[in-house]
């Protein structure tokens, strides 16, 4: 099977528990990151945002990683897989934001949250993961919660719908590729690789569409880089500790953070359907948590 073996005995449960905590933290950071980008896209292009974010994260990596980071990055065996992952990740971003211009948020959210299901399906043939029933129950419960909370109405087929689905599949592929490299390179090296490739891919379009940001926008761009960097570090570390079948369903918790941030920033008041969906989404996370605590390492992480 692909992927290195997990540590044995109680250390496995400790590692998986840390992975659950780190992934939950990552999705909080990603929700904050998306809220900031929603504010930025009103005056700044997506290309420019991704360009500035990559520079900010690379500066942070350079400060924390020191002189050895560049050498470790260039000589890492994960270089080519991470390049491929960056292409899928960039495709996911571009598809998602272009779909967002034409689809209601409820429809977009429902379609995009097919990603955890796609990630689990891909983890079976690519990573050789044996997905426990608890993960299937959790991912289905979470998706039902998203549908109820988003309350999509009148969803019509068309290219924006296909873009949102492509974004979900690209994100799932990027997550699966990250799992294949998570044990062969440190999280700092993976962050450096990802953002170097992002910088290379976004620079031409960012320069062509560049507009000088105001002082407040510059601060927000730096904040996007800082929060995005924290999210990436937490996510990479989570995937080093737990399989995708455990991590993927927890992505639904991002919707709960989105509700909270929507109220805090735009005073969006969730309706009864949102609260009902949030309960199911939280339940999906609890299913994963309790299943991990009750099962043995061989049951949870059999390859």
Buried (B, 14 or more C-beta within 10 A) or exposed (E): EEBEEBBEEEEBBEBBBBBBBBBBBBBBBBBBBBBBBBBBBEEBBBBBBBBBBBBBBBBBBBEEBEEEBBEBBEEBEBBEBBBBBBBBBBBBBBBBBBBBEBBBBBBBBBBBBBBBBBBBBBBEEBBEBBBBEBBBBBBBBBBBBBBBBBBBEEEEEEEBBEBBBBBBBBBBBBBBBBBBBBEBBBBBBBBBBBBBBBBEBBBEBBEEEEEEBEEEBEEBBBBBBBBBBBBBBBBBBBBBBBBBBBBBBBBBBBBBBBBBBBEEEEEBEBEEBBEBBBEBBBBBBEBBBEBBEEBEBEEBBBB
